[in-house]
Amino acid sequence: MEHCDIRKLITMVTDEKENFEEYGRLDRTMQDVVHKLLPQVEEEERRRQEEFYKRSGLSLPHHEPTPETTPKPRVERMEENIVSLVLEFIGSSKELGEPIKALEKKFVRVTSKATVRHVQRFLCKKLQLSDMFEVDVISNDEIMEPEVTLDMMVPMARKLDGLIVLNYVVALREGAGMLRQK
């Protein structure tokens, strides 16, 4: 660190180019966020920059909008990839002892690329189940494999007012195989 007598500032000495790149680069994303949240900061920066160039006798550089700073039109295609589910609790294995409560909100919207495993994990988390338990997801009286994506299920799934109906059963991990033996 050095002291600059002209500006009365402490400056950092950078000997290597990479030090300058590390500490001296602009963070465009952060700058864009600050300017969106505090538009007066952008106006003040612009005013101070104009004053500096006038005092220095230099011409103000004209900045063309760069692709980084030009806002891109946001295309909303998300609706095409969303499926709506109804998650119906149909019971739990008798070995559990304590009753499992169904979800308070059984309607869920997720991406069609989600798998049955994602639904199982979601249910385990929402039902606050420990690792001892397993959730089987059932569609059309058939236990779905965890690798099946929801978009693969759409044509064959039972629907209720356009919503895909999925049933689920909670079982102990060792006892989960009993349902599969049907």
C-alpha positions as CSV (number, residue, x, y, z in Angstrom):
1,M,0.0,0.0,0.0
2,E,1.2,3.5,-0.8
3,H,-0.1,6.9,0.0
4,C,-1.0,9.2,-2.9
5,D,-0.2,12.8,-2.0
6,I,-2.3,14.3,-4.9
7,R,-5.6,12.6,-4.1
8,K,-4.9,12.0,-0.4
9,L,-5.7,8.3,-0.8
10,I,-4.1,5.0,0.0
11,T,-3.4,3.0,-3.1
12,M,-2.6,-0.6,-3.6
13,V,0.6,-1.3,-5.6
14,T,0.1,-4.0,-8.2
15,D,3.2,-5.4,-9.9
16,E,1.6,-8.2,-11.8
17,K,-1.1,-8.0,-14.4
18,E,-3.0,-10.8,-12.8
19,N,-3.2,-8.8,-9.5
20,F,-4.8,-6.0,-11.4
21,E,-7.3,-8.4,-13.1
22,E,-8.2,-9.9,-9.8
23,Y,-8.7,-6.6,-7.9
24,G,-9.2,-4.0,-10.6
25,R,-11.9,-5.5,-12.8
26,L,-15.4,-4.3,-12.9
27,D,-18.1,-6.6,-11.7
28,R,-20.8,-5.9,-14.3
29,T,-23.4,-8.2,-12.6
30,M,-23.0,-6.5,-9.3
31,Q,-23.1,-3.1,-11.0
32,D,-26.3,-4.0,-12.8
33,V,-27.9,-5.1,-9.6
34,V,-26.9,-1.9,-7.7
35,H,-28.2,0.2,-10.6
36,K,-31.5,-1.6,-10.7
37,L,-32.0,-1.3,-6.9
38,L,-30.6,2.2,-6.6
39,P,-31.1,4.2,-9.8
40,Q,-29.9,7.4,-8.2
41,V,-26.4,5.8,-7.8
42,E,-26.2,5.3,-11.6
43,E,-27.2,8.9,-12.2
44,E,-24.7,10.2,-9.7
45,E,-21.9,8.1,-11.3
46,R,-22.7,9.4,-14.7
47,R,-22.8,13.0,-13.4
48,R,-19.4,12.6,-11.6
49,Q,-17.9,11.0,-14.7
50,E,-19.1,13.9,-16.9
51,E,-17.6,16.4,-14.5
52,F,-14.3,14.6,-14.4
53,Y,-14.0,14.6,-18.2
54,K,-14.9,18.3,-18.4
55,R,-12.3,19.2,-15.8
56,S,-9.7,17.1,-17.5
57,G,-10.5,18.6,-20.9
58,L,-11.1,15.2,-22.4
59,S,-14.1,14.2,-24.5
60,L,-16.6,11.9,-22.8
61,P,-16.4,8.4,-24.3
62,H,-19.5,7.1,-25.9
63,H,-20.4,3.7,-24.6
64,E,-22.4,1.5,-26.9
65,P,-24.6,-1.0,-25.1
66,T,-22.7,-4.2,-24.8
67,P,-24.4,-7.6,-24.9
68,E,-23.7,-8.0,-21.2
69,T,-25.6,-4.8,-20.3
70,T,-28.3,-4.9,-22.9
71,P,-31.3,-6.6,-21.3
72,K,-32.4,-9.7,-23.2
73,P,-36.0,-10.3,-23.8
74,R,-37.1,-13.1,-21.5
75,V,-38.9,-15.9,-23.3
76,E,-41.5,-17.6,-21.2
77,R,-41.7,-21.2,-22.3
78,M,-41.9,-22.6,-18.9
79,E,-45.6,-23.5,-19.0
80,E,-45.0,-26.1,-21.7
81,N,-42.7,-28.0,-19.4
82,I,-44.8,-27.9,-16.3
83,V,-47.1,-30.7,-15.1
84,S,-49.6,-30.5,-12.3
85,L,-49.8,-33.4,-9.9
86,V,-52.4,-34.5,-7.3
87,L,-50.5,-36.5,-4.7
88,E,-53.1,-38.8,-3.0
89,F,-52.1,-40.8,0.2
90,I,-53.6,-44.3,0.1
91,G,-52.0,-45.7,3.2
92,S,-49.0,-47.0,5.0
93,S,-47.8,-50.5,5.9
94,K,-49.1,-52.0,9.1
95,E,-45.5,-52.4,10.4
96,L,-45.1,-48.7,10.9
97,G,-47.1,-48.6,14.2
98,E,-47.7,-44.8,14.1
99,P,-50.1,-43.4,11.5
100,I,-48.6,-41.2,8.7
101,K,-50.6,-38.1,7.9
102,A,-51.3,-37.1,4.3
103,L,-49.9,-33.9,2.9
104,E,-51.8,-30.7,3.8
105,K,-51.4,-29.5,0.2
106,K,-51.7,-32.3,-2.2
107,F,-51.5,-30.2,-5.4
108,V,-48.0,-29.7,-6.8
109,R,-46.6,-28.2,-10.0
110,V,-43.2,-29.5,-11.2
111,T,-41.2,-29.6,-14.4
112,S,-42.0,-32.5,-16.7
113,K,-38.3,-33.6,-16.6
114,A,-38.6,-34.5,-12.9
115,T,-38.5,-38.2,-12.1
116,V,-40.5,-40.4,-9.8
117,R,-37.4,-40.3,-7.5
118,H,-37.8,-36.5,-7.2
119,V,-41.4,-37.0,-6.2
120,Q,-40.4,-39.6,-3.7
121,R,-37.8,-37.4,-2.1
122,F,-40.2,-34.5,-2.0
123,L,-42.8,-36.6,-0.2
124,C,-40.2,-37.9,2.3
125,K,-39.1,-34.3,3.0
126,K,-42.7,-33.0,3.4
127,L,-43.8,-35.9,5.5
128,Q,-40.7,-35.6,7.6
129,L,-39.8,-39.3,7.2
130,S,-36.5,-40.7,8.4
131,D,-34.3,-42.9,6.2
132,M,-36.1,-46.0,7.7
133,F,-39.0,-45.3,5.4
134,E,-39.7,-45.6,1.7
135,V,-42.3,-44.0,-0.4
136,D,-43.8,-45.9,-3.3
137,V,-45.4,-43.8,-6.1
138,I,-48.3,-45.5,-7.8
139,S,-50.0,-44.6,-11.1
140,N,-52.8,-46.7,-12.6
141,D,-52.4,-49.4,-9.9
142,E,-48.7,-49.9,-10.8
143,I,-45.7,-48.9,-8.7
144,M,-43.6,-46.5,-10.8
145,E,-39.8,-47.1,-11.2
146,P,-37.7,-44.2,-9.7
147,E,-36.1,-43.4,-13.1
148,V,-39.4,-42.7,-14.9
149,T,-39.8,-39.0,-15.8
150,L,-43.1,-37.3,-15.4
151,D,-43.3,-36.5,-19.2
152,M,-43.1,-40.2,-19.9
153,M,-46.1,-40.8,-17.5
154,V,-48.4,-38.1,-19.0
155,P,-49.9,-40.2,-21.8
156,M,-50.7,-43.2,-19.5
157,A,-51.4,-41.5,-16.2
158,R,-54.9,-41.2,-14.7
159,K,-56.0,-37.6,-14.9
160,L,-58.5,-35.5,-12.9
161,D,-59.4,-32.2,-14.5
162,G,-56.1,-32.2,-16.4
163,L,-54.0,-33.0,-13.3
164,I,-52.0,-36.2,-13.1
165,V,-53.1,-38.3,-10.1
166,L,-50.3,-40.1,-8.3
167,N,-51.0,-42.2,-5.3
168,Y,-48.3,-42.9,-2.7
169,V,-47.7,-45.5,0.1
170,V,-45.3,-45.2,3.0
171,A,-43.6,-48.4,4.1
172,L,-40.5,-49.5,6.1
173,R,-37.5,-49.9,3.8
174,E,-37.4,-53.7,4.4
175,G,-41.2,-54.1,4.0
176,A,-41.4,-52.1,0.8
177,G,-40.9,-55.2,-1.2
178,M,-44.3,-56.6,-0.1
179,L,-46.2,-54.2,-2.3
180,R,-44.1,-55.1,-5.3
181,Q,-45.0,-58.8,-4.9
182,K,-48.7,-58.3,-6.0
